[in-house]
Structures are given as structure tokens and as C-alpha cells.
Amino acid sequence: MTLEHKKNALIELGKFLSQFNRDNSSANTNVLKNDLFYTSFLNLIEMSQSHNGWYTPENVFFSVNSWAKALQKENLETFLAPYALTEKEPKTIGLVLAGNIPLVGFHDFICVLLSGHKAKIKTSSNDQLLLPFLANYLIAIEPSLEKFIEFTEGKLTDFDAVIATGSNNTSRYFEYYFKDKPSIIRKNRNSVAVLNGSETKEDFEALGEDIFRYFGLGCRNISKIFVPKNYVFDAFFEGIFKHQDVIHYEKYANNYDYNKAVFLMSNFKILDNGFLTIKEDSSYSSPISSVFYEFYEDLEALKTKLDAEKDQIQCIVSNNLIPNSLPFGTTQKPALWDFADDVDTIEFLKNI
């Protein structure tokens, strides 16, 4: 099976996903296998929250839309251009997937397929339906893919290399269990914003998207803000107010009430707008419904600090204050070539 066949199958998957939108999903008669898959996938999206309370239709549609845009011909060609991928005997790559946000392991999945290997997948109990459905669609488009895709339950065995994603605690288990195999082990990371007081209301509205999309559960969600000494948060709170509806989701509201109560009972000084608390804290990892902040006095010193602690950071947003930082509102829209933890998955897989 050639790389071109796999690319074409993914392009067709992108066309399939492009039909689904929170406001106006509509079947396109030109999409392959729609008669078999369109209605079932629409129902799966709408019912995802019954399997995982965090997987609201809005957030699943957002993930699906993001992948529809990513899986376009020009993006796949740009993504693969740096690599000389040649036909070789496929190895079996174990994938241990997280389930914090919808389709969080999909990038690893397509990297394995495009690199010519077989994917042996252990899904998270929190996300057991979406990826298998899309894998079945790919197999319907390109039946020869069936021998490259396997889902497994229980202990992962019979693999040549592994990509595993989990918490800092589970990563220690992964490192021990997979110590004799080539591996990528992903741990907790968080994303940060750097402000200087010149940001507009539009900047803060976009920053709110980086904070609240997927309820803040992703490693690309902003969980920490660096602000100048004596910074006043009024403009920040005004800008993120458009995201106030997040408090109407029960699981988020429960976390907001609980974490706010913990902060208050611990006599921590917090700022609160009714759906988000912010607290001065040196940690990068804040609980759901809260964002930490830290003051800085010298931007160059902050750059040095962030560089020294880059292994804890997934991405940084700012108005060009930090080299290679992202614009506000874009953290949850990574391109295919934006590898998690800056580890080139394709390069890793090429050398297995």
C-alpha cells in the first residue's frame, strides 16, 4: 500500500468531516460512503456527552471541524514534504491514548499510518468511540488499511515501539513498562500567556477561547498568565466575559464551586468573576475553572525562565512578546506539523 493511497484516504476523511457543523451539518452527496456513515457519525457526535460528560456536542464539533481543515491535500503535502518516506516492512506501533479532549490521539494515529507502520491502539476509557468510527471510515474508503489498524483492550502486547500519553504519575509506569522498546512518553504539560498591558478587548476574547475551549482540559489550554508587576485584571475579565456560558455546564460548574471553596477555606487571595477564579501561584498547572497568574518585572528575565522550564510548557501565547509564541485564540488550532512536546513523531517513526 503506497503513501499516496494513505494520503488520499485521509483527504477523503477530511471531506467527510467537513460536513459536520454545530449550526448546519449537511450531507454532501459527493462524499464517499456517506450512505453508510453520515447519519451514524452525526448521532455519535450528538450522543458523545452521554459517554463522557466533558464531550459536549459543541466541543466535539469543534474538534471534528479542526481535523476537517487539517486533512486537506495541501496541508498533508506540506506536512510530509520534509520526510523521505519509503516503503519498508511495517512495524507495530503501540498507541496508548489519552481521553481528556475529543480525538486527542488522532495525530499519533495518522502519523503511524503515514509512516508505513501498523497502529495497535489502546484507547482511553473516556474516548472509546470517535477514533474507532473514523478508522472504520478509512477502511471503508481504503480496505487495505484494515491490516494496519488494530484496537485492543487490556494490557498492550506484541509491539515494536510505543507512543504513550498520560499524567506525570502514569508516565513513570510507562517508562518502566516500555523501557525495552523505542518510545515517546508524554507527560503533563501546560500552556501559558504573557501579557504586557497593551492587549485589546478582542485579544482577551480570543484568550478566553484558549482558556475555556474543552473546559480547559487540554495541554494547549492556557492555565497560567504572566503579567507585569501591579497589573490590573479589569480588562482581562471584561474581555473573557463572552465565555460566561461555560458555567452552565454541570461538570464545569461543580469544579468551579469546589475549587473556589478550597481556595477560600485555605485563605488564598483570589479574583473571581462568577465563572473563573484567578490566583497568584508559581505552578503552571491550575485546576479546572481556575487560572494561575504570576508577576514579572523584566521581560528578558521572563524569556529566560520560560526557556529554562520549556519541558513543562506546551505552547505560549502573546502579542509577539515571546519568540515563537502563538497569537491569542489559536492554541486549539494546531497545524499537522505542530508536534506535541516538540517531538517530531514522523522522524521517530521513520527510524523504528
N, C-alpha and C positions, 0 to 999 in steps of 0.2 A: 504494500500500500504506500503510495507516494505522499510526500509532503503536500503536494498540490491538491490531492484528494482530501486531505485533512483540512487544509485551509478552506476549500470550497464548502465542506460540510459546516465549518464554523461560520462562514459567511451566510449560509442558508439559515443557520440557527439565529444569527443576528437579525435576519429578515423576519423570522418567526417572532422573536421577542419584540420587535418594533411595533407589533400590532397592539400591544397591551399598554394601556394608559389609564391612570386613575379616573380621568374625566370622560374619556371617549375611546375605550377599546373598540376596535372594529376589525373584523376578519377581512383579510386581503386574499382574493381568490387566486392570486399568483404565487402565494406562499406554498411551498411543497408540504404535503402531508397534513394540511390544515384540517381536513375532514376527520382525521384521527386524533389530532392533538389540541386544536384551538380551544374548544369548549372545556375540555378536561383541565387545561392549564389555567384558564380563566377561573374556573371553580376552585382549583388548588390555591391560587392567589387569594381569593376571597375567603377561603377557609383556613388559611395559614395561621391566623391568630388563635384558632381553636386548638392547634397543636403546640403553639408557642405564643404565650401572651404578649411577647415583645414584637412579634412579627405582624404588625398591623398591615392591612392592605396597602395603605399609603407607603409604608416603608418597603414592602415587597415590590410594589410597582416601581418605586424609585430605583431599587437595585436592578430590576429587570430592564428598565429604561437605560440605565448606565451601561449594562452589558450589551444592549442593542446597539448603542452608539460605538462601543469599543470594537465589536465584532464586524466591522466594515472592512472591505477589501484593502483600502489604503492604510488603515491602522494596522492590520495584520502584516502587510508588506513592510511598513516602517518598523514594526516590532521585530521582525525576523531578519531584516536586512544585515545587521552586524554579524550574523552567525552563518557559518558554513555547515549547515546540517546535511549530513549524508546518510544514506540508507545503511543500517547495520543491524546486527542481531539485537532485538529488543530485550531489555532487562525489565524486571518487575519492580516498580517503584511503589512502596507503601505510602499512602497518604493518610495521616491522622488529622482530621479536620476539626476546627473549632465550630461553634454554633452561635456565637454572640450576635452576628448580624446575618441577614439572608445572603446565601451563596458566598460566604466569606472564603471558602476554599476553592472557588471555581477557577481562579487564576492558576493555582498549582495544578489543577486538573488539566487545563488546556496546555500548560507548559509540558507536562508529561507526554500528552498525545503528540504535540508538535515536534517534540524532540525524538520521537520514534520509539518510545518505551510503552510499556503496559502499566496502567494505573490500577492498583489494588487499594480500594478506598474503604476506610472506616469512618463513617460519618458521625457527627455529634448527635446525641440523643435529642438535642434541641433543633436539629435541622436535618431530618432524615428523608424529606420528600422532594425538595426542589431539585437538587442535583441529580438524583436518580431519574426524575422525569426528563430533565434536559438531556441526560445521557441516552435515554431511550429514544428521544427525538433524533439525536445524532446518529444512532444506529439505524433508525428507520431511513434516514437520508443516505447513509453510507454503511450498508450492512457489514462490510469487512472490519468496521471499528469494534464489532462485538467482542472479538478476541483480544482487544486492547483495554477493555473496561471490565472491572470486576468489583462488586461491592461485597464486603464481608462484615460479619458481626463477631463479637468476642475478640480473642487475642489475635493480633496481627502476626501472621507467619508466612514463610516462603516468599521472601522478597530480597532484592539485591541492594536496595538503598531506600531511604525513608525521608519524608518531609513531614514533620510533626509540629503542630501548633497548640500551645496551651498556656497555662499560667506559669509564673516563676516556680511554683511548687511542682506542678506536673512536669516541667522541663527537666527537673532533676531526675525524675523517674525515667523520662525519655532518654536522657543522656546515659543513664546506666543500662537500660534495656537495649538500646540501639548502639551501644559502644563499639560493637564489632562491625558495624555497617557504615558506609558513607551516609552522611545525614545533614539535613538542615533542621535545626531545632529552634523554634521561635518561642520567645518568652513574652512577658508583658512589656508593652511599650505604650507611651502616651504622646499626645501632640500638644503643642504649646502655641500661644500667640504672644507677640511682642508689640506693645503699643507705645506711642510717644506723646499722645495728647492731641495730635492733628487729625485724628480719624473723623470721618463724617458719619452722619446717621446711617447712610447707605452701607458704609463699611461695617458698622455694628449689626445691621440687619443681616448682612452676609455672614458675619462672625457667628451670629445666632444659629445659622444653618450648620456651621461647623461644630457648634456645641450640641445642638438638640437633635440633629438627624440620627436616627436609630436610637434615640433616647440617651445618647452619649455612651453607648456600649462598645463602640469600635475603637481600635487603636489609633484611628485617624481623627477621632473626635477631640476637640480642644478640651483639656481638663485642667490646664494651668495657664495663667496670664501673667506676663511680666509687664509692670507699669512703672513710670518714673516716680521718684520719691514725691510724696504728698499728692499723688494722683487722686482726682475726684471721679467717682464712678457714675455720676448722674447721666452723662451722655451714653455710657455703656448700657445702663438699664433702660433708658429711653429707646435705644436702637433695637434691643432684643425683645421689646415688648410685643412685637408682631408674632412671636413664637409662644405666646401665653397659653394657647390651646393645649400645649403639651400636658398641662396639669389635669386635663380632663380624662387622661388615660389612667385607669385604676392602678396599674403596677407602678407607673411613674409617680403618681400621687402618694402611694403608700411609702415609696422610698423617700420622697420629699418630706413627708411628715416624720418618718422615723429618723432620718439623718439630721433634720433640723432640731428635733428633740434631743438627740445625742449631743449635738453641738451646744445647745443651750444648757443642758444639765451639766456639761463639762465646763461651763462658764467661758466658752470660747466666744470671742468677739466676731460676729458675722454681720453681713449685709444681706438683706432679703427683700425680694420683690413680689413674693406670693407664689412663685413657681421655680425660683432658683435662689440658692444661697451661695454667697462667695465668702471665702475665709482666707486670711493670710496664713500661708503654710509653705514650708520649703519642699514638700513632697510633690512629685509630678502626678501622682495617681489620686484623683479625688473620687468620692463616692457618687453614685447616680444622683442627679438633681443638685449637684454642687460643683463649683469650680474654685480651685485654689488660685491665689494670686501672691506675687512676690514683688517687692520694690527693687528697683535698680537705680544706681546713681550715675553709672558710666556705661555707655552703650558698648564700648570696646571691651570692657571687662565682662559684660554680659555675653558678648560673642565668644569670648574665650571660655566662659563657663559652659555655654551650650555645646561648644565643640568638645570640651572635655567629657561631657556627660551624654554624648550623642548616642551611646548604646542604650539609653533609656528613652530616646525620643524617636517617634515615627516620622513626624513632619512638623514644620514650623510655618506659621502664617504671620505676615506683617506687610506693611506698605514699603517693601524693599529696604527695611531696616537691617535685615539679616541676610547674608549671602544665600542664594538658592532657596529663599523662603517662598511660600505659595501665596497667591492673592487670597483675600478673605472670601469665604464661600466656596472654596474649591477642594477642600480636603477629602470630601467623599466622592470626588470625581477623578480618581486616578486613571492615567493612561495605562495601556498594556505594559509599557516599559518602565512604569513606576513600581519597582520591585519592593516587596515588604522587607523592612530592615536593611534596605540597600544591598541585599544579597541577590546576585544575578542567578535566578533559578534555571534559566536555559543553559548558562555556562556550566553550572553544577551538573546538570543532566547530560550535557554533551560529553562529560569526562567520566561518566559511570562505565 
